[in-house]
Amino acid sequence: MRSRILRDIKARQAIANNEITRQAFKYITRNETLPARVRHQAQLQLNSMPKNSSPAYIHNRCVATGHGSGVLREFKLCRFQFRLKALNGELPGVKKSSW
């Protein structure tokens, strides 16, 4: 489990490190006022960047267990850990509903 969390952290750091250059290359490739050759070169540079620097490859994981499905974005916890922490009162503003 720990290795999945570490891999996720490493991927998020790679995205943060390459974000500005990736945005610059994307802007150049989409700018139709520039010559086609310049846009093509920018697209090639964008394609040569590492795959893990793309935000599309990020998968939300539970910070407690590393579980990859059923993750609540707001709390970054899987549904089971969310339930446990909510019942123990560890999440501020969350309580069990009753009607």
N, C-alpha and C positions, 0 to 999 in steps of 0.2 A: 504494500500500500504506500509506503513512504516513497518508493521510487517514482510512483505515478505523480505524487504531489511535487517532488523535486523536478520532474520532467516538465510539469505544468508551469512551475515557477521559472524554469530556464527558458521556456518558450515565450512566456510573457515578458521576460527581460529582453529577449532577442527582438520582439516586436517594438518595445520601447526604444531600443537602441537604433533601429532602422526606420522608425516612423517618419522622420523628417525627410530623409532621402527618398523613401518610397512615395511620399506625398508629392515631392518635387517632380519625380519621374512621371507620376500619374498626371500631374498638371500639364507637363510638357507634351505627353502623348495625346491628351484630349484637346489641346489648344490648336484649333484649326488655322490660326493666322500664321503659325510657324511652318517652315518648309517641311515637306514630307520626309526628307532625309533625316532631319533633326528629330522629328517625331519617331521615326523608325529606330534610330539609335537609342533614344530614351526607352523605347519599348524593349529593345534587346537588353539594356542595362537592368530594366525592371525584371525581365525574365531570368537574368543571371543571378539575382539575389537569392539567398537561401529560402527554402520553402517555409521554414518555421518562423520567418520574419513577417509572414502574412497573417493578418488578424482572422482570416477565414479558418485557420487551422487551430484556433483556440477552442477548447471544449470546457465548459464550466464544470468544476469538480468541487466536491464537499471539502472544506478546509480541515475538517476534523478527521474524516476517514479516507478521503480520496475517491469516494464513490462517484461514478460518472453519470448516473441517471437519477431523476427525481430531485434535482437540485433547485432550491428556491433562491433566485437571484439576489433578492434583497438581503438575505441573511448568509448566503454562501454556504448553506448547510443542506445535506440531503434530508428528505422528509422524515426519516427515522430519527436522526440526530436533532432535527428541529423539534420534533415531538418530545423527545427526552429533555432537552434543555428548556422547552416551554413549560413542561410539567414541573420541573425543578425550580422554575422562576429565574433562570439564568438569562433570559432574553427580556430586556426592558420593554414594557408596553404590550407584551403578549400574554394573554391568559386564556384559559380554557373557557369556551363559550357554553352557556346553558340557557335554555329557554323553556 
